[in-house]
Amino acid sequence: MHVRETLKDFFWKRKKEYDWKDEIKDWITSFIVVAVIYFLILPAILGASSPMVVVSSCSEKGFLNIGDVIIVKGTSIKDIKAPEVQANSLEFTPVFDGKKFIGVNISGKIITPNSSNDIVVYYAFPSRTQIIHRALAKIKVKDKYFIITKGDANPIPDQIMVYNNTAYSCITENYGCISTPVTQKMLVGKKIGPRIPIVGHVKLFFCDIMPFCYGHSNPGTGFKYKLSC
């Protein structure tokens, strides 16, 4: 009985001593731990500057949903799973069946979309946005690799633009292009493991009310507020 009362008094005293200052300390400690894990430990393990990214559009509808979080592993372009074509120059042309895109012609070889290719994350130029799309093809020019990418639900690749009913290849940073071919410098990494659904809506919510990032209503959703694709 004496031991029980002593323990009871001990824990009650600890409970009474825990105040708002301790609560703030706990929150700060938790924030520091999470920050260290995300910004130091995960990048070191996965080799990617952004080890976890949030899907903010419907361009990968059917495979990824808006609000999904994916894990990204840094990798070399030559290790990306996609058809590889060796070419003398960085040139490619879109191939259409009527108005429907069916593939790209690289040095006479037509590459069509394949859902088994890797999903990659990269920083696009000239649009200056982070893109999460599937690799369509790899082009090797001498000793350098480039990637052509396309969202599964998008009508054309990121490196193709259509103007006045004419399709153009975005080999240089032309206005209207989402991106030029992805280089190793532009590549963040590739998706690994299963997606984590719903969790990313927390970030998208804060981006809805802040001016420096896209939230639910962004170009990939037609600027419509969407919780699901």
Secondary structure, 3 states (H helix, E strand, C coil): CHHHHHHHHHHHHHHHHCCHHHHHHHHHHHHHHHHHHHHHHHHHHHCCCCCEEECCCCCCCCCCCCCCEEEEECCCHHHCCCCEEEECCCCCEEEEECCEEEEEEECCEEECCCCCCCEEEEECCECCCEEEEEEEEEEEECCEEEEEEECCCCCCCCCEEEECCEEEECCCCCCCCCECCECCCCEEEEEEEEEECCCCHHHHHHHHCCCCCCCCCCHHHCCCCCCCC
